[in-house]
Amino acid sequence: MTSPPPGSESFEEVYRTCGTAVLGYALRRSDSREDALDAVAETFAIAWRRRADMPADAGDVRPWLFGIARRCLANARRGSDRAGRLGHRLAQSLPPDAVPDPALLHERSADGRRVRAALRELSEEDRELLTLVAWEGLTPAQAAAALGLPAGTARVRLHRARGRLRAALDVPASPEETHHDR
């Protein structure tokens, strides 16, 4: 059995005694609980790596940790600001219709949930064949190769799977789907 790394006992004690205070510090300075938790995790990861630099006086440890947490929060804020600026520049470079209307996104999300629920009603084989063609963009022949099926068999199964999906969604067939898939 190996012995714990040097300083691990004192580090565990520091974590037990200062963890809540560091979390409170981060919570009061973060936009979200998740950001604060990330900062605390990063703070203690850095403190572990720098445990040889930890002050010997117990009264100096908490301020030392707050200093690390302050820098972690500042780094996270800078990263978030950079990401926001990049997103803004990217949005400015896109044509106006390239950024979808949030209302349409919500509508598509609801449609997506409905489709996923209908897919769950199908067999695993039907679901895999349909999603390879519809979501992964494979042709029926390519999907057949991925599934180890003859192309003709895959086309027939795809046609039947689409019918079962339509029935699960209670949607009538479109005119082009009434012909066999090629």
Order of alpha helices (4+ residues) and beta strands (2+ residues): alpha-alpha-alpha-alpha-alpha-alpha-alpha
